[in-house]
Amino acid sequence: MNRFIWLIALVAIVGFQAREHDPMFAIGWTLPWFLIGLALSPVVWLFTRRKRIEPWRWYDWANAGAVMMLVAMVVGLVIRGYMPSA
């Protein structure tokens, strides 16, 4: 199960977006967020470095990318919520 948390999060976000938009649009909207999450996953790696017993596997990086994707999406929503509409 630990290997597929990232995939579950990715499918959930795409499914949530596909309710309102075309599925291809939902994939195209979600994929850049996931790539941003993967780019920020070394931050999670640094914070968990001391607690870890064994090195990260590929799915640990993908899980961290999914978590960072969700964090980036929430931060984006909060920032857009506080921006005045023009």
Biotite code that builds the C-alpha atoms (Angstrom):
import biotite.structure as struc

atoms = struc.array([
    struc.Atom([0.000, 0.000, 0.000], chain_id="A", res_id=1, res_name="MET", atom_name="CA", element="C"),
    struc.Atom([2.846, 2.375, 0.783], chain_id="A", res_id=2, res_name="ASN", atom_name="CA", element="C"),
    struc.Atom([3.995, 2.166, -2.829], chain_id="A", res_id=3, res_name="ARG", atom_name="CA", element="C"),
    struc.Atom([0.726, 3.475, -4.222], chain_id="A", res_id=4, res_name="PHE", atom_name="CA", element="C"),
    struc.Atom([-0.120, 6.446, -1.989], chain_id="A", res_id=5, res_name="ILE", atom_name="CA", element="C"),
    struc.Atom([1.239, 8.838, -4.618], chain_id="A", res_id=6, res_name="TRP", atom_name="CA", element="C"),
    struc.Atom([-0.885, 7.213, -7.316], chain_id="A", res_id=7, res_name="LEU", atom_name="CA", element="C"),
    struc.Atom([-4.017, 7.369, -5.168], chain_id="A", res_id=8, res_name="ILE", atom_name="CA", element="C"),
    struc.Atom([-3.430, 11.079, -4.501], chain_id="A", res_id=9, res_name="ALA", atom_name="CA", element="C"),
    struc.Atom([-2.761, 11.762, -8.189], chain_id="A", res_id=10, res_name="LEU", atom_name="CA", element="C"),
    struc.Atom([-5.887, 9.898, -9.347], chain_id="A", res_id=11, res_name="VAL", atom_name="CA", element="C"),
    struc.Atom([-7.987, 11.622, -6.672], chain_id="A", res_id=12, res_name="ALA", atom_name="CA", element="C"),
    struc.Atom([-6.877, 15.098, -7.779], chain_id="A", res_id=13, res_name="ILE", atom_name="CA", element="C"),
    struc.Atom([-7.403, 14.252, -11.464], chain_id="A", res_id=14, res_name="VAL", atom_name="CA", element="C"),
    struc.Atom([-10.829, 12.804, -10.642], chain_id="A", res_id=15, res_name="GLY", atom_name="CA", element="C"),
    struc.Atom([-11.772, 15.882, -8.654], chain_id="A", res_id=16, res_name="PHE", atom_name="CA", element="C"),
    struc.Atom([-10.780, 18.147, -11.547], chain_id="A", res_id=17, res_name="GLN", atom_name="CA", element="C"),
    struc.Atom([-12.466, 15.870, -14.120], chain_id="A", res_id=18, res_name="ALA", atom_name="CA", element="C"),
    struc.Atom([-15.816, 16.426, -12.425], chain_id="A", res_id=19, res_name="ARG", atom_name="CA", element="C"),
    struc.Atom([-15.797, 20.019, -13.691], chain_id="A", res_id=20, res_name="GLU", atom_name="CA", element="C"),
    struc.Atom([-13.564, 19.815, -16.771], chain_id="A", res_id=21, res_name="HIS", atom_name="CA", element="C"),
    struc.Atom([-12.535, 17.464, -19.550], chain_id="A", res_id=22, res_name="ASP", atom_name="CA", element="C"),
    struc.Atom([-10.401, 14.528, -18.247], chain_id="A", res_id=23, res_name="PRO", atom_name="CA", element="C"),
    struc.Atom([-7.480, 15.513, -20.485], chain_id="A", res_id=24, res_name="MET", atom_name="CA", element="C"),
    struc.Atom([-7.635, 19.043, -19.090], chain_id="A", res_id=25, res_name="PHE", atom_name="CA", element="C"),
    struc.Atom([-7.652, 17.564, -15.574], chain_id="A", res_id=26, res_name="ALA", atom_name="CA", element="C"),
    struc.Atom([-4.536, 15.520, -16.316], chain_id="A", res_id=27, res_name="ILE", atom_name="CA", element="C"),
    struc.Atom([-2.857, 18.535, -17.919], chain_id="A", res_id=28, res_name="GLY", atom_name="CA", element="C"),
    struc.Atom([-3.714, 20.687, -14.923], chain_id="A", res_id=29, res_name="TRP", atom_name="CA", element="C"),
    struc.Atom([-2.569, 18.142, -12.318], chain_id="A", res_id=30, res_name="THR", atom_name="CA", element="C"),
    struc.Atom([0.674, 16.957, -13.903], chain_id="A", res_id=31, res_name="LEU", atom_name="CA", element="C"),
    struc.Atom([2.555, 20.271, -13.513], chain_id="A", res_id=32, res_name="PRO", atom_name="CA", element="C"),
    struc.Atom([1.552, 20.376, -9.833], chain_id="A", res_id=33, res_name="TRP", atom_name="CA", element="C"),
    struc.Atom([2.918, 16.856, -9.378], chain_id="A", res_id=34, res_name="PHE", atom_name="CA", element="C"),
    struc.Atom([6.162, 17.831, -11.090], chain_id="A", res_id=35, res_name="LEU", atom_name="CA", element="C"),
    struc.Atom([6.439, 20.838, -8.772], chain_id="A", res_id=36, res_name="ILE", atom_name="CA", element="C"),
    struc.Atom([5.873, 18.426, -5.881], chain_id="A", res_id=37, res_name="GLY", atom_name="CA", element="C"),
    struc.Atom([8.641, 16.151, -7.149], chain_id="A", res_id=38, res_name="LEU", atom_name="CA", element="C"),
    struc.Atom([10.963, 19.138, -7.446], chain_id="A", res_id=39, res_name="ALA", atom_name="CA", element="C"),
    struc.Atom([10.188, 20.068, -3.826], chain_id="A", res_id=40, res_name="LEU", atom_name="CA", element="C"),
    struc.Atom([10.436, 16.509, -2.470], chain_id="A", res_id=41, res_name="SER", atom_name="CA", element="C"),
    struc.Atom([14.084, 16.948, -1.394], chain_id="A", res_id=42, res_name="PRO", atom_name="CA", element="C"),
    struc.Atom([12.709, 19.291, 1.280], chain_id="A", res_id=43, res_name="VAL", atom_name="CA", element="C"),
    struc.Atom([10.789, 16.355, 2.792], chain_id="A", res_id=44, res_name="VAL", atom_name="CA", element="C"),
    struc.Atom([13.878, 14.181, 2.386], chain_id="A", res_id=45, res_name="TRP", atom_name="CA", element="C"),
    struc.Atom([15.970, 16.689, 4.356], chain_id="A", res_id=46, res_name="LEU", atom_name="CA", element="C"),
    struc.Atom([13.443, 16.928, 7.197], chain_id="A", res_id=47, res_name="PHE", atom_name="CA", element="C"),
    struc.Atom([13.133, 13.139, 7.543], chain_id="A", res_id=48, res_name="THR", atom_name="CA", element="C"),
    struc.Atom([16.819, 12.344, 7.049], chain_id="A", res_id=49, res_name="ARG", atom_name="CA", element="C"),
    struc.Atom([17.677, 11.817, 10.727], chain_id="A", res_id=50, res_name="ARG", atom_name="CA", element="C"),
    struc.Atom([14.693, 9.551, 11.511], chain_id="A", res_id=51, res_name="LYS", atom_name="CA", element="C"),
    struc.Atom([15.225, 7.260, 8.542], chain_id="A", res_id=52, res_name="ARG", atom_name="CA", element="C"),
    struc.Atom([16.759, 3.829, 8.999], chain_id="A", res_id=53, res_name="ILE", atom_name="CA", element="C"),
    struc.Atom([16.956, 2.759, 5.374], chain_id="A", res_id=54, res_name="GLU", atom_name="CA", element="C"),
    struc.Atom([17.414, 4.844, 2.199], chain_id="A", res_id=55, res_name="PRO", atom_name="CA", element="C"),
    struc.Atom([14.441, 6.068, 0.214], chain_id="A", res_id=56, res_name="TRP", atom_name="CA", element="C"),
    struc.Atom([13.096, 3.947, -2.613], chain_id="A", res_id=57, res_name="ARG", atom_name="CA", element="C"),
    struc.Atom([11.458, 5.313, -5.766], chain_id="A", res_id=58, res_name="TRP", atom_name="CA", element="C"),
    struc.Atom([7.978, 5.280, -4.247], chain_id="A", res_id=59, res_name="TYR", atom_name="CA", element="C"),
    struc.Atom([9.148, 7.295, -1.248], chain_id="A", res_id=60, res_name="ASP", atom_name="CA", element="C"),
    struc.Atom([10.165, 10.065, -3.635], chain_id="A", res_id=61, res_name="TRP", atom_name="CA", element="C"),
    struc.Atom([6.823, 9.787, -5.442], chain_id="A", res_id=62, res_name="ALA", atom_name="CA", element="C"),
    struc.Atom([4.938, 9.874, -2.114], chain_id="A", res_id=63, res_name="ASN", atom_name="CA", element="C"),
    struc.Atom([6.869, 12.955, -1.030], chain_id="A", res_id=64, res_name="ALA", atom_name="CA", element="C"),
    struc.Atom([6.128, 14.517, -4.420], chain_id="A", res_id=65, res_name="GLY", atom_name="CA", element="C"),
    struc.Atom([2.408, 13.857, -3.944], chain_id="A", res_id=66, res_name="ALA", atom_name="CA", element="C"),
    struc.Atom([2.464, 15.379, -0.461], chain_id="A", res_id=67, res_name="VAL", atom_name="CA", element="C"),
    struc.Atom([4.319, 18.441, -1.709], chain_id="A", res_id=68, res_name="MET", atom_name="CA", element="C"),
    struc.Atom([1.861, 18.667, -4.635], chain_id="A", res_id=69, res_name="MET", atom_name="CA", element="C"),
    struc.Atom([-1.036, 18.824, -2.189], chain_id="A", res_id=70, res_name="LEU", atom_name="CA", element="C"),
    struc.Atom([0.792, 21.398, -0.046], chain_id="A", res_id=71, res_name="VAL", atom_name="CA", element="C"),
    struc.Atom([1.546, 23.535, -3.115], chain_id="A", res_id=72, res_name="ALA", atom_name="CA", element="C"),
    struc.Atom([-2.085, 23.330, -4.240], chain_id="A", res_id=73, res_name="MET", atom_name="CA", element="C"),
    struc.Atom([-3.366, 24.414, -0.825], chain_id="A", res_id=74, res_name="VAL", atom_name="CA", element="C"),
    struc.Atom([-0.865, 27.275, -0.682], chain_id="A", res_id=75, res_name="VAL", atom_name="CA", element="C"),
    struc.Atom([-1.968, 28.331, -4.168], chain_id="A", res_id=76, res_name="GLY", atom_name="CA", element="C"),
    struc.Atom([-5.620, 28.306, -3.114], chain_id="A", res_id=77, res_name="LEU", atom_name="CA", element="C"),
    struc.Atom([-4.859, 30.349, -0.008], chain_id="A", res_id=78, res_name="VAL", atom_name="CA", element="C"),
    struc.Atom([-2.854, 32.911, -1.977], chain_id="A", res_id=79, res_name="ILE", atom_name="CA", element="C"),
    struc.Atom([-5.600, 33.209, -4.603], chain_id="A", res_id=80, res_name="ARG", atom_name="CA", element="C"),
    struc.Atom([-8.182, 33.562, -1.845], chain_id="A", res_id=81, res_name="GLY", atom_name="CA", element="C"),
    struc.Atom([-6.403, 36.584, -0.400], chain_id="A", res_id=82, res_name="TYR", atom_name="CA", element="C"),
    struc.Atom([-5.660, 38.286, -3.717], chain_id="A", res_id=83, res_name="MET", atom_name="CA", element="C"),
    struc.Atom([-8.110, 41.054, -4.553], chain_id="A", res_id=84, res_name="PRO", atom_name="CA", element="C"),
    struc.Atom([-10.141, 40.358, -7.657], chain_id="A", res_id=85, res_name="SER", atom_name="CA", element="C"),
    struc.Atom([-9.643, 42.823, -10.458], chain_id="A", res_id=86, res_name="ALA", atom_name="CA", element="C"),
])
